[in-house]
Amino acid sequence: MSQPDFRDEGPEDAPLDPATERVQAKLKRLLLGSSLIMFAGFIAVFAAILYKINTYEADPSEAAIVETLNVGADAEVLQATISEGIMLVLVREGTATALLRFDPQGGKLLGRTVFVGR
């Protein structure tokens, strides 16, 4: 079996009429315009990412945290976090659980909430 030859079959490449050529040219311009807009968008996104990476500075007030906190002699620290300038420490004291609020720079106890089961 030989390979069929389709070169002679089908419509000839006839020149397009002027209306079709105008539509084709308009579509090419639209494609070029949308491609340029998309390329500019990618450049803007990458520029913003590079700007954020290169201008990041840690807030020195957040870096200053007290070295030692007094949570109690028999307290077991379960979790600690800093939120809105307050250090929250969850501790277990025997069978009770308490939430302690500290000033992160000075280590002063600001408040205490004890959780009790009923």
Backbone torsions as a table, in degrees:
resi	resn	phi	psi	omega
1	MET	NA	132.0	-179.7
2	SER	-100.3	160.7	178.6
3	GLN	-73.6	134.4	177.7
4	PRO	-71.7	149.6	-179.5
5	ASP	-109.2	110.4	-177.3
6	PHE	-97.6	5.2	-176.1
7	ARG	-64.2	-32.8	-176.4
8	ASP	-88.4	-12.2	-177.8
9	GLU	-95.3	156.5	175.5
10	GLY	97.1	175.4	-176.8
11	PRO	-71.2	146.7	176.0
12	GLU	-74.6	157.0	175.6
13	ASP	-78.1	90.1	-179.4
14	ALA	-89.0	149.4	177.0
15	PRO	-64.2	146.2	-178.4
16	LEU	-77.3	152.7	176.5
17	ASP	-76.0	162.0	-175.2
18	PRO	-59.0	-35.6	-179.9
19	ALA	-65.7	-42.3	178.8
20	THR	-67.6	-36.5	177.4
21	GLU	-65.8	-37.7	177.9
22	ARG	-65.6	-42.5	178.2
23	VAL	-63.5	-42.7	179.3
24	GLN	-63.1	-41.9	178.3
25	ALA	-65.4	-39.1	178.5
26	LYS	-64.6	-42.3	178.3
27	LEU	-63.7	-38.2	177.5
28	LYS	-63.9	-40.9	178.6
29	ARG	-65.3	-41.8	178.3
30	LEU	-63.6	-40.9	177.9
31	LEU	-63.6	-43.6	178.2
32	LEU	-63.5	-43.8	-180.0
33	GLY	-63.3	-45.9	-179.2
34	SER	-67.9	-34.0	176.9
35	SER	-66.3	-40.7	177.7
36	LEU	-65.3	-39.2	178.3
37	ILE	-65.3	-42.1	178.7
38	MET	-65.3	-41.9	177.9
39	PHE	-61.7	-42.6	178.0
40	ALA	-64.2	-36.2	176.6
41	GLY	-63.5	-44.3	177.4
42	PHE	-62.1	-42.4	178.7
43	ILE	-61.4	-42.4	-180.0
44	ALA	-64.0	-42.2	179.7
45	VAL	-64.4	-47.3	-179.9
46	PHE	-66.3	-35.0	176.7
47	ALA	-64.7	-40.5	178.6
48	ALA	-65.6	-40.2	178.2
49	ILE	-64.0	-46.7	178.8
50	LEU	-63.2	-37.5	178.0
51	TYR	-62.6	-45.7	-179.7
52	LYS	-65.1	-38.8	179.9
53	ILE	-66.3	-42.4	-174.7
54	ASN	-81.2	-17.6	-178.1
55	THR	-107.4	10.6	179.8
56	TYR	-72.1	127.9	174.1
57	GLU	-133.6	128.1	178.9
58	ALA	-70.5	141.4	178.6
59	ASP	-72.9	120.3	-176.8
60	PRO	-64.9	-25.0	179.0
61	SER	-70.1	-28.9	177.5
62	GLU	-76.3	-24.7	-177.5
63	ALA	-77.1	-23.3	-177.8
64	ALA	-83.6	104.4	178.6
65	ILE	-126.8	138.3	-178.9
66	VAL	-61.1	147.3	-177.8
67	GLU	-77.0	-37.9	-172.6
68	THR	-129.2	133.9	175.0
69	LEU	-120.1	140.2	177.3
70	ASN	-95.6	102.6	-179.1
71	VAL	-102.7	-5.6	-179.4
72	GLY	118.2	154.5	-174.8
73	ALA	-70.7	-41.3	-176.1
74	ASP	-102.0	16.8	-177.1
75	ALA	-87.3	137.9	175.4
76	GLU	-110.1	121.4	-178.9
77	VAL	-76.2	122.8	179.2
78	LEU	-95.5	-38.2	-177.0
79	GLN	-159.6	148.8	176.3
80	ALA	-141.7	140.8	178.8
81	THR	-154.0	159.2	175.4
82	ILE	-113.7	127.1	-179.4
83	SER	-139.7	122.0	177.3
84	GLU	53.4	42.5	175.7
85	GLY	79.6	10.9	178.5
86	ILE	-124.9	134.0	176.6
87	MET	-90.9	122.5	179.0
88	LEU	-104.8	126.7	-178.2
89	VAL	-125.8	121.9	176.6
90	LEU	-95.7	122.3	-176.7
91	VAL	-127.2	155.0	173.1
92	ARG	-114.1	123.6	179.2
93	GLU	-116.9	95.5	-175.2
94	GLY	69.4	-114.1	178.6
95	THR	-100.6	-9.3	-178.8
96	ALA	-94.0	151.5	176.0
97	THR	-117.9	137.8	-177.3
98	ALA	-135.3	151.2	174.9
99	LEU	-110.7	119.0	-179.1
100	LEU	-106.1	136.3	178.2
101	ARG	-111.6	124.1	-177.1
102	PHE	-121.8	154.8	167.1
103	ASP	-80.6	118.3	-173.9
104	PRO	-67.3	-25.8	-178.9
105	GLN	-82.0	-41.0	-175.5
106	GLY	-100.4	-22.0	-178.9
107	GLY	83.2	10.9	-178.5
108	LYS	-75.9	136.0	177.9
109	LEU	-74.1	118.0	-178.0
110	LEU	-92.8	-30.0	-178.4
111	GLY	-172.9	165.7	-176.8
112	ARG	-143.5	132.5	175.1
113	THR	-124.7	122.1	-179.0
114	VAL	-101.7	132.1	177.4
115	PHE	-96.3	125.8	179.1
116	VAL	-122.9	144.2	177.6
117	GLY	-96.4	144.8	179.1
118	ARG	-120.8	NA	NA
